[in-house]
């Protein structure tokens, strides 16, 4: 009994080769889709693996044998082993019951096991040492396991394509490129200044009022524009007083709104100003009714840029839950605060990927108008990886 394994781009090409080499009386023992080539079968296109068998006593069709690149590997189980077994039996075994290709299948299963092992953080030693350093950094930065696995897979492919002849700095540069490519479709940067109303929303305690004051200060001091404040945060007296203090420092007017009618009236009063910065109440926005309350006070429309403010210290799952509640409101970009209170940046990347929203600003302190930075794609990746 002769057993061979073929790997080809398609079943049609595999069968063509099998018939050319083994004849039309061949029996297909197994066929399945696999990944071949590269390192341990990683990083290649999907192919078809076919294990075929034939009795050597059966006449093979006299078809010419041609060289083909479709077959990338084949194993022939020694015929002597099968012949000796057949000689000891009074009745030949049916082909479908032959089990002597088991070592071949065991080998394939072992390869699969190794592939699964190499993608695990717990088996970091399976990676070349320079790649281990990059993986450790990603783990430390709390980058999600799914993104880590994708990045490490591409870095490993890059490593073996270069035959390991790359420096750590080159690997790091490649890593940054891979991260940047994943957010290449997102918009970054600060206020567009194309819309009159600048609104910040978000949960309690993320620093919305201070962030709003920083944005207004930039507009007044750097852009030389006339600005005003509106606040709808009537749940906390301290919040109103805080914004009044900022308004006094910047010498700009402020209106307090309790209802949608108040909001519309405030817009009329402030019609002569270039930009109006709107502060909102900090509530538990994991509860949907608070978002509904917000919509009852503020007229969200095409005249407004809305930024969702999130604290970089929060868990990724909590930030995503907040975003989900606010998704009924048109959000322009994200603002991440409190970067000075955490050493990890991976959650920012995770939130960007899952919300498909870029970052407008990051803040790293309480000083107004300082401690705020307009975000760029390159800067965010650099902050996370360096």
Secondary structure as GFF3:
##gff-version 3
##sequence-region A 1 386
A	DSSP	beta_strand	2	8	.	.	.	ID=ss1
A	DSSP	alpha_helix	11	22	.	.	.	ID=ss2
A	DSSP	beta_strand	27	35	.	.	.	ID=ss3
A	DSSP	beta_strand	46	54	.	.	.	ID=ss4
A	DSSP	alpha_helix	79	87	.	.	.	ID=ss5
A	DSSP	three_ten_helix	95	97	.	.	.	ID=ss6
A	DSSP	alpha_helix	102	118	.	.	.	ID=ss7
A	DSSP	three_ten_helix	121	126	.	.	.	ID=ss8
A	DSSP	alpha_helix	129	140	.	.	.	ID=ss9
A	DSSP	alpha_helix	145	161	.	.	.	ID=ss10
A	DSSP	alpha_helix	168	182	.	.	.	ID=ss11
A	DSSP	beta_strand	197	201	.	.	.	ID=ss12
A	DSSP	alpha_helix	208	221	.	.	.	ID=ss13
A	DSSP	beta_strand	227	231	.	.	.	ID=ss14
A	DSSP	alpha_helix	237	250	.	.	.	ID=ss15
A	DSSP	beta_strand	254	256	.	.	.	ID=ss16
A	DSSP	alpha_helix	260	269	.	.	.	ID=ss17
A	DSSP	beta_strand	275	279	.	.	.	ID=ss18
A	DSSP	alpha_helix	288	297	.	.	.	ID=ss19
A	DSSP	beta_strand	304	311	.	.	.	ID=ss20
A	DSSP	alpha_helix	316	326	.	.	.	ID=ss21
A	DSSP	beta_strand	333	337	.	.	.	ID=ss22
A	DSSP	three_ten_helix	339	341	.	.	.	ID=ss23
A	DSSP	alpha_helix	346	355	.	.	.	ID=ss24
A	DSSP	beta_strand	359	363	.	.	.	ID=ss25
A	DSSP	beta_strand	372	374	.	.	.	ID=ss26
A	DSSP	alpha_helix	377	385	.	.	.	ID=ss27
###
